[in-house]
Amino acid sequence: MLGLLDTIYIVYLNNIIVYSNNYEAYTHYIQIVLERLQEYKLYINLKKCSFYITSIDFLGFIISVDGVSIEKSQVDAIRE
C-alpha cells in the first residue's frame, strides 16, 4: 500500500482520498485500497464515505477536475 501512496491515494489523519482521471481506473483503485484496508483489519464507515465525486473540500482547498483552488472563506479572511 505504501508503494501506491501519492500515486492513487492520499492519506491524512483518518481520511483517504483515492483519485484518478478515468472511471475504470478509479474503480480499480478503490478496490485495491479497500482490499489493503481489509488485509490489515482496518475498517471504514460507509456513512462517512463519498465515491465518484468530482470535487472535494480538503484542508481548506477545493480539489476538483478543474484543479486546486482556495476555499472562498479563506480568501475572504485574508481580504478582511
Secondary structure as GFF3:
##gff-version 3
##sequence-region A 1 80
A	DSSP	three_ten_helix	2	4	.	.	.	ID=ss1
A	DSSP	beta_strand	9	12	.	.	.	ID=ss2
A	DSSP	beta_strand	15	18	.	.	.	ID=ss3
A	DSSP	alpha_helix	23	39	.	.	.	ID=ss4
A	DSSP	three_ten_helix	46	48	.	.	.	ID=ss5
A	DSSP	beta_strand	55	58	.	.	.	ID=ss6
A	DSSP	beta_strand	61	64	.	.	.	ID=ss7
A	DSSP	beta_strand	67	70	.	.	.	ID=ss8
A	DSSP	alpha_helix	72	79	.	.	.	ID=ss9
###
